[in-house]
Amino acid sequence: MPASKPQKNAAAPVVREKKGIQSVEVGVRVIDALAAATGSLPLRDIGKEAGISASQAHRYLTSFAKSGLVVQDPATGHYGLGPRALRWGVSAMTKTDVFTLASQALDRICERFDLTGLLCVWGESGPTCIRLKRSTFLIGTDLGLGSVFPVLTSASGLVFMAHLPDAITKPFIQKEITRAKARGERIGPGDVERLCQTVRTQGYAEGHGHYVSNLSALAAPILDYQGTVSTVITLIFREPPGQTIVPSPAEIATALVEETRGVSRSIGWKPEEA
């Protein structure tokens, strides 16, 4: 019998991008332009931001106004988001599980750098760990679910202190200042404000050697649509004396801030204009 011919490998299926409705995609850009603005916008600016002509933008805005997505100020002629857009936004936020999104971000960054990470919320006793993801390296601490951290001397606590109202954090700060004075340390209101300002400016907080002499932590907030901290992601790593770790703490901090800000934007947070 003649030898059978080897069969050729079947060609991999070609994945084609599904076609959408271009006019809808353009309309979304118009809405995005209004959503990104800090106030109402004139027609020409909306067209520019959406990448279309002013006359095109006007046709979209006219339809959106009829449906309640957009309103026009009769005095200035400028446009802003309407009541239907607000209802959609509120509905989306109520269906968004910030803890799921934060946990997913924690997983991504811990696996990227093989670091131990914590997800913390503000509890009755202060910053509290509600999720722990361990790295493949032992870090030699007794941290775990339910661990509570100080406000002034932990990276997690500093983030909460920088973003929560003073009325919430003040009792905890006062207790810790009293304990610090008993140890001969002096911390004043000016020191606290400087710490808060540094965290807000950097976008993250640092902690070095509080629990273990060569253990460091970086923490960053997940902020909601009001700019209030909902959860904090904290990464823990060792910095052996005299040794440089790879990746560097600066690289880790940059990635951490990118992750937390991504989640923050997904739940409605907008960064303040510079």
QUIMO-V99812 format. One record per helix or strand. SS is the DSSP state (A for helix, B for strand). FROM is the first residue (numbers start at 1). TO is the last residue. Records with the same first field share a line. If there is no record, write none. Layout:
SS: FROM-TO ; FROM-TO
This chain:
A: 22-36 ; 43-50 ; 54-67 ; 83-94 ; 98-113 ; 155-163 ; 166-182 ; 189-202 ; 249-266
B: 41-41 ; 70-72 ; 79-81 ; 116-123 ; 126-133 ; 148-149 ; 205-208 ; 215-223 ; 229-238
